[in-house]
Amino acid sequence: MSTPLAGHRALITGAYGTLGTAICRRLHADGAGLLMVGRSAARLEELAATLAAESAAAGGASAPLETLAVDLAAADAVGTIAGAAAAGGGLDLLVNNAAIQGPIGPLWENDWDAWQETIRIDLLVPVALCRALVGQLGRNGRRGKIVNISGGGATGPRPNFSAYGVAKAALVRFTETFAHEVRERQIDINAIAPGVIASQMTQAILAAGNTRAGNTEAATARKAVDGDGSAQDKAAALTGWLASAASDGITGRLLAALWDPWPSLDQRAADLASSDIYTLRRIVPEDRGRHWE
């Protein structure tokens, strides 16, 4: 069994959600020890037991599985997480996966407190964790790695989901910016667009219905629910690749798990480093063949 992450230690927020579980499963199968963070201690312990059993069934030794029950909305959450990371000797990988959907519907009808809380959980908490953990990333001569999970609204307008879309767009731009700040620290940070996944967020869209979510969003959510679940596995595979030495030096990018040729990007690392490929940029008239005076 290939274990490219043997000896690595990864922290994953939102560990027991649909995507979080897939990411934890992939990283652990690749040999990483995990510090899994979520609100429910019981669900975290259940996930740890499942992963340990899967390792045993595969005939391999299970890497350490740690759990930390903490609500990211709590004022002391980031400090608690940073303390747990330090107690285990630091990290090789931080995965900012936890997020909330936030209010659905036109902005003027949104609950303003809920709108602001979405920005806090989906943007400010991941940024705070990057800030708090930057000194703990990278061990035993390895590069430190950060993966931020992006989502719908990061690359284009997402009507009726303004809080979520704004937070995710800002998280991607933060990823680009922070990549420059930590380059000399030998830390790579990238964002992942995982595609639409059958999660609690998807169920919330269906519950909101066409009137509040919009016809396109509702149809996309239904398609995800009826799908085969491969989207989360591809996003998890990309997370594993970004955690490994194969992606060393690739940083500040937004990669689509379903569409981009990420398994071969290590062969194009030099091209990426000197370009703005897989980044967010303003479109000017010349980009569309127009020359305006």
Number of C-alpha atoms within 10 A of each C-alpha: 9 8 14 18 22 16 15 25 27 26 27 24 24 22 29 24 17 17 25 24 22 21 26 30 25 22 28 27 25 22 23 28 24 24 24 25 25 22 17 15 14 12 16 23 18 13 20 23 13 13 21 21 13 16 18 12 10 12 10 14 11 18 21 16 21 16 22 20 18 18 15 23 14 9 9 11 16 22 14 15 22 18 14 17 20 13 9 11 12 22 24 26 31 27 28 25 22 22 25 16 20 23 26 23 18 13 15 7 11 17 13 13 9 14 19 14 17 24 23 20 20 28 23 16 19 25 19 14 18 23 13 15 22 20 13 18 25 21 16 8 7 15 20 25 26 27 24 26 25 29 22 19 18 21 18 11 13 17 17 20 25 23 27 27 26 21 23 26 21 17 24 27 19 19 25 20 13 20 22 15 10 15 14 9 15 16 25 29 30 25 30 23 23 24 18 20 23 21 15 13 17 21 16 17 22 19 12 16 16 14 10 20 23 18 12 10 21 22 16 16 22 16 15 20 17 10 13 11 15 12 20 24 21 21 26 24 20 24 27 26 21 25 29 23 16 16 21 19 18 20 26 26 23 26 22 20 22 19 11 13 10 17 14 11 15 17 12 11 15 12 12 18 14 8 9 12 14 14 16 16 10 5 8 11 9 9 9 8 8 9 9 7 3
